[in-house]
């Protein structure tokens, strides 16, 4: 039973709890090892066994099915709701309420709100990520294009991409940008997928159709590389394309700050995502959950508390993997230093951000199997804009029915 709960008691009397993370890059591993050493020094009765898993989301579902779940695991806010609905993770609010060392007012309220459902808090924030616009200043200077600004619209973005796309002898040597994430553009254009009560699918609208048409226009004008072209250079997320100067702009995520921090071959900066009807940026909060079946909830909470403490967040902020969830740490020199000059954008973007997932267990199934494929079909002339908008709405209604069945 101890193994099934993911923890055991060693001969030395210490409690061993398991901690699983999907953050497996070398600097992330070094950071976690450092934090665990500090935690164990402050809590000599507890030992932490670290489990790293690059496919952690899928692995967790298998672990739940097999009853072998880690006591504490790193997770992200927009994927919480599957486990919340299944009552597989602890509501942390009772721990927080009786812990005098936790003051939720010290954290960005947006991060706390994104971890809540029905009054409970199911993830303790560590950091957050939003969308920002990265741009290569050298390529802008070379083509005489003014730098992006906070007032940019999607039309400004498109016009700049046209001027920054360079072709020679019919071959594109430099792309203006990469294709933005469809849901980002759709939200910015003012499209909704469901009504406020999650009772009806409502995407088929002027805003939804305009967003799809815009994404097709970027592709039709050949301002973005196709997925096949990206695969040809073995780059799936565009990081290498930007780092090597083959793409002038990229609508990326905060984690790319650490990726691009070592660039020396050109000058780069960041600004806010372009505006449509609204300015929209996806907010994703990373933090830690406690397995509902753990046999050592108090020790698990001690670890969760420590990893969200000011001491831990200041240590983590040095790597600038994401923005610290604690307001004072995010605003400190530990995080807010160049490059880039516009580093404050990473913090300020939270004001225009929101969760993509409207607190649904099947949201990513909807995105991966319906929204993104339908947009691809429009781009490759396999479906019209109107057909895609109708299909996204029809399948949205089916997703809502699935949510309702699961909730019963």
C-alpha positions in Angstrom: 0.0 0.0 0.0 2.9 2.3 0.7 4.3 1.8 -2.8 0.8 2.4 -4.3 0.7 5.8 -2.6 4.1 6.6 -3.9 5.9 6.9 -0.5 7.6 4.8 2.1 9.3 5.0 5.5 13.0 4.2 5.6 15.0 2.6 8.4 16.3 6.0 9.5 12.8 7.1 10.4 12.5 9.7 7.7 9.4 9.9 5.5 10.2 9.6 1.8 7.8 11.4 -0.6 8.0 11.2 -4.3 8.1 14.4 -6.4 7.5 14.2 -10.2 8.2 16.9 -12.8 8.0 17.4 -16.5 10.8 20.0 -16.4 13.7 18.0 -17.6 16.1 20.4 -19.2 19.6 20.4 -17.7 19.2 23.7 -15.9 15.8 22.7 -14.6 17.2 19.5 -13.1 20.1 21.4 -11.5 17.6 23.9 -10.0 15.3 21.2 -8.7 18.2 19.3 -7.1 19.3 22.5 -5.4 15.9 23.3 -4.1 15.4 19.7 -2.8 18.7 19.9 -0.9 17.6 23.2 0.7 14.2 21.7 1.6 15.7 18.5 3.1 18.1 20.6 5.2 15.2 22.6 6.6 13.0 19.5 7.0 15.4 16.7 8.3 12.5 14.3 8.9 11.6 14.2 5.2 13.4 12.8 2.2 12.4 13.7 -1.4 12.7 11.2 -4.3 12.7 13.1 -7.6 11.2 11.5 -10.7 11.7 13.3 -14.0 9.4 12.5 -16.8 9.4 14.5 -20.2 6.0 12.9 -21.0 4.6 13.6 -17.6 1.1 14.5 -18.6 0.5 11.2 -20.3 2.5 9.3 -17.6 0.3 10.8 -14.9 -2.9 9.4 -16.5 -1.2 5.9 -16.6 -0.1 6.3 -13.0 -3.6 7.2 -11.8 -5.0 4.2 -13.7 -2.4 1.9 -12.0 -2.7 3.5 -8.5 1.0 4.4 -8.5 0.9 8.2 -8.3 3.6 10.5 -6.9 2.8 12.3 -3.7 3.6 15.7 -5.2 3.8 16.5 -8.9 4.5 19.6 -11.0 1.5 20.5 -13.2 0.0 23.4 -15.1 -3.2 25.2 -14.4 -5.0 24.7 -17.7 -4.7 20.9 -17.4 -5.9 20.7 -13.8 -9.5 20.0 -14.4 -9.3 16.4 -15.5 -7.9 15.5 -12.1 -10.2 17.9 -10.2 -13.3 16.3 -11.7 -12.0 12.8 -10.8 -11.1 14.0 -7.3 -7.6 12.9 -7.8 -5.8 15.8 -6.3 -6.1 17.6 -2.9 -7.8 20.9 -2.4 -4.9 22.9 -1.0 -7.1 25.6 0.6 -7.3 23.9 4.0 -3.5 23.6 4.1 -3.2 27.3 3.1 -5.8 28.5 5.5 -4.0 27.0 8.5 -0.5 27.8 7.4 0.7 31.2 8.8 3.6 31.2 6.4 1.4 31.5 3.3 0.0 34.9 2.2 -1.9 34.6 -1.1 -1.8 38.4 -1.5 1.9 38.1 -2.2 1.1 36.2 -5.5 -0.3 37.6 -8.7 -4.1 37.2 -8.2 -4.4 35.9 -11.8 -2.2 33.0 -10.9 -4.3 32.1 -7.8 -7.5 32.4 -9.8 -6.4 30.1 -12.5 -5.7 27.3 -10.0 -9.2 27.5 -8.4 -12.4 25.6 -9.1 -15.6 25.7 -7.1 -13.8 27.6 -4.3 -10.9 25.2 -4.0 -7.3 25.7 -4.9 -5.7 22.7 -6.5 -2.3 23.9 -7.6 0.1 26.1 -5.6 1.7 28.5 -8.1 5.4 28.6 -8.7 5.6 30.6 -11.9 3.6 31.7 -15.0 4.0 32.0 -18.7 2.2 34.3 -21.2 2.5 35.0 -25.0 4.8 37.8 -26.1 6.2 38.9 -29.4 9.9 38.3 -29.9 11.6 40.2 -32.7 15.0 40.4 -34.3 16.0 44.0 -34.2 18.9 43.5 -36.7 16.5 42.2 -39.4 14.1 45.0 -38.8 16.9 47.6 -39.2 18.1 45.9 -42.3 14.7 46.2 -44.0 14.0 49.6 -42.5 10.9 48.4 -40.7 9.9 50.2 -37.5 10.1 48.0 -34.4 6.8 46.6 -33.1 5.1 48.6 -30.4 2.3 48.0 -27.8 -0.1 49.7 -30.2 0.4 47.2 -33.0 -2.7 45.5 -34.4 -2.7 42.2 -36.3 -2.8 44.2 -39.6 0.4 45.9 -38.5 1.9 42.5 -37.7 1.0 41.2 -41.2 2.4 44.3 -43.0 5.7 43.9 -41.2 5.8 40.2 -41.9 5.4 41.0 -45.6 8.4 43.4 -45.6 10.5 41.0 -43.5 9.9 38.0 -45.8 12.9 37.8 -48.2 12.8 35.7 -51.3 15.6 35.1 -53.9 15.1 33.2 -57.1 11.8 31.9 -55.9 13.3 30.6 -52.6 12.3 32.1 -49.3 15.5 32.8 -47.3 13.9 34.6 -44.5 10.3 34.4 -43.1 8.5 37.3 -41.5 7.1 35.1 -38.8 5.8 31.7 -37.8 2.1 30.9 -37.9 0.5 32.1 -34.6 -1.4 29.6 -32.5 -4.9 29.5 -33.8 -6.6 29.9 -30.4 -4.5 33.0 -29.7 -5.7 34.8 -32.8 -9.2 33.6 -32.4 -9.4 34.9 -28.8 -7.8 38.2 -29.8 -10.3 38.7 -32.7 -13.0 38.4 -30.1 -14.2 34.9 -30.8 -15.6 32.7 -28.0 -15.9 28.9 -28.2 -18.6 28.5 -25.6 -21.1 30.7 -23.7 -20.3 31.8 -20.2 -22.2 29.0 -18.6 -20.6 26.3 -20.8 -24.0 25.3 -22.1 -23.6 26.0 -25.8 -20.9 26.2 -28.5 -20.8 29.6 -30.1 -17.7 29.8 -32.2 -19.5 30.2 -35.6 -19.5 34.0 -35.7 -18.1 36.9 -37.6 -15.1 37.1 -35.2 -14.4 33.4 -35.5 -14.5 33.4 -39.3 -12.3 36.5 -39.5 -9.7 34.9 -37.3 -9.5 31.8 -39.5 -9.4 34.0 -42.7 -6.5 35.9 -41.2 -4.5 32.8 -40.5 -5.1 31.6 -44.0 -3.9 35.0 -45.4 -0.6 34.7 -43.6 -0.1 31.3 -45.2 -1.4 32.4 -48.7 1.1 35.2 -48.7 3.9 32.8 -47.8 4.9 34.8 -44.9 5.2 31.8 -42.6 6.9 28.4 -43.2 4.6 25.4 -43.6 4.7 22.6 -41.1 6.5 20.5 -43.7 9.2 23.1 -44.1 9.7 23.3 -40.4 10.0 19.5 -40.2 12.6 19.7 -42.9 14.9 21.7 -40.7 14.0 19.5 -37.7 12.6 22.4 -35.7 9.1 22.0 -34.4 8.7 25.1 -32.1 10.5 27.7 -34.1 13.2 28.3 -31.5 16.1 27.4 -33.8 14.6 29.3 -36.7 14.5 32.5 -34.7 17.9 31.9 -33.0 19.5 31.4 -36.4 18.0 34.5 -37.9 15.7 32.7 -40.4 12.5 34.2 -38.9 12.2 37.8 -37.9 9.3 37.6 -35.4 7.9 34.8 -33.3 4.9 34.8 -31.1 6.4 32.8 -28.3 6.1 31.9 -24.7 8.0 33.1 -21.6 10.1 30.0 -21.4 11.9 31.2 -24.6 13.5 34.0 -22.5 16.0 31.4 -21.1 16.4 29.9 -24.6 17.2 33.2 -26.3 19.2 34.7 -23.5 22.5 33.3 -24.9 22.0 34.8 -28.4 25.1 36.9 -29.3 24.8 37.1 -33.1 22.0 39.7 -33.2 20.1 42.1 -31.1 16.5 41.1 -30.1 13.7 42.4 -28.0 10.1 41.7 -27.0 6.8 43.5 -26.9 3.2 42.7 -26.4 1.1 40.5 -28.6 -0.7 42.4 -31.3 -4.3 43.6 -30.7 -7.5 42.6 -32.4 -10.8 43.4 -30.8 -8.9 42.8 -27.6 -5.3 42.1 -26.6 -5.1 38.5 -25.5 -2.3 36.4 -24.2 -2.6 32.8 -22.9 -1.9 32.5 -19.2 -0.4 29.2 -18.0 0.6 28.8 -14.4 3.0 26.1 -13.3 3.0 24.8 -9.8 2.5 21.8 -7.6 -0.3 19.4 -6.8 -0.7 16.9 -4.0 -2.1 13.4 -4.8 -5.4 12.8 -3.0 -4.2 9.4 -2.0 -0.9 10.3 -0.5 -0.3 8.7 2.9 1.8 11.7 4.0 -0.2 14.9 3.2 1.5 17.1 5.8 5.0 16.3 4.5 3.7 16.8 1.0 2.3 20.2 1.9 5.7 21.2 3.5 7.4 20.5 0.1 4.7 22.3 -1.9 4.9 25.3 0.5 8.7 25.5 0.2 8.7 25.3 -3.6 6.4 28.4 -3.7 8.3 30.3 -0.9 10.2 33.5 -1.6 13.5 31.7 -1.0 12.7 29.0 -3.6 11.3 31.5 -6.1 14.3 33.8 -5.8 16.6 30.9 -6.5 14.5 29.8 -9.5 14.2 33.3 -10.9 17.9 33.3 -11.7 17.2 30.9 -14.5 14.3 33.0 -15.9 12.5 29.9 -17.2 9.2 31.6 -16.4 7.9 34.6 -14.4 7.9 34.0 -10.7 4.4 33.8 -9.3 5.3 36.0 -6.3 4.9 39.7 -7.1 8.0 40.9 -5.2 10.3 38.3 -6.9 8.9 39.0 -10.4 9.6 42.7 -9.9 13.1 42.2 -8.5 16.5 42.5 -10.3 16.9 38.8 -10.0 14.3 38.4 -12.8 14.0 41.9 -14.3 17.4 42.4 -16.0 18.5 42.6 -19.6 18.5 41.0 -22.1 16.1 42.0 -23.5 15.5 45.7 -22.9 11.7 45.1 -22.8 12.0 42.4 -20.1 9.2 44.0 -18.1 6.7 42.9 -20.9 6.9 39.3 -19.5 5.5 40.5 -16.2 3.1 43.2 -17.6 1.5 40.8 -20.1 -0.4 39.1 -17.3 -2.8 42.1 -17.2 -4.1 41.1 -20.7 -3.9 37.4 -20.2 -6.4 34.7 -19.5 -6.7 31.0 -19.5 -7.4 29.4 -22.9 -9.1 26.5 -21.2 -12.5 27.5 -19.8 -12.0 24.9 -17.0 -12.9 21.9 -19.1 -11.4 18.4 -18.8 -11.5 17.8 -22.6 -10.3 21.2 -23.8 -7.0 20.0 -25.2 -8.8 17.2 -27.0 -10.9 19.8 -28.7 -7.9 22.0 -29.6 -5.7 19.1 -30.9 -8.4 17.1 -32.7 -10.7 19.8 -34.0 -9.6 23.5 -33.9 -6.0 23.1 -35.2 -6.8 20.4 -37.8 -9.7 22.5 -39.2 -7.5 25.6 -39.5 -4.9 23.5 -41.3 -7.6 22.2 -43.7 -8.5 25.8 -44.5 -4.9 26.7 -45.1 -4.5 23.8 -47.5 -7.8 24.5 -49.3 -9.4 21.3 -48.0 -12.2 23.2 -46.2 -13.7 26.7 -46.5 -13.6 29.2 -43.7 -17.4 28.9 -43.2 -17.2 25.1 -43.1 -14.4 25.2 -40.5 -16.3 27.6 -38.3 -19.4 25.4 -38.5 -17.4 22.3 -37.8 -15.6 23.8 -34.8 -19.0 24.8 -33.4 -20.6 21.4 -34.0 -17.7 19.5 -32.4 -17.7 22.0 -29.5 -21.3 21.0 -28.8 -20.1 17.3 -28.7 -17.3 18.2 -26.3 -19.8 19.9 -24.0 -21.9 16.8 -24.0 -18.9 14.7 -23.1 -18.1 17.1 -20.2 -21.6 16.8 -18.9 -21.5 13.0 -19.0 -18.2 12.9 -17.2 -19.5 15.2 -14.5 -22.5 12.9 -13.7 
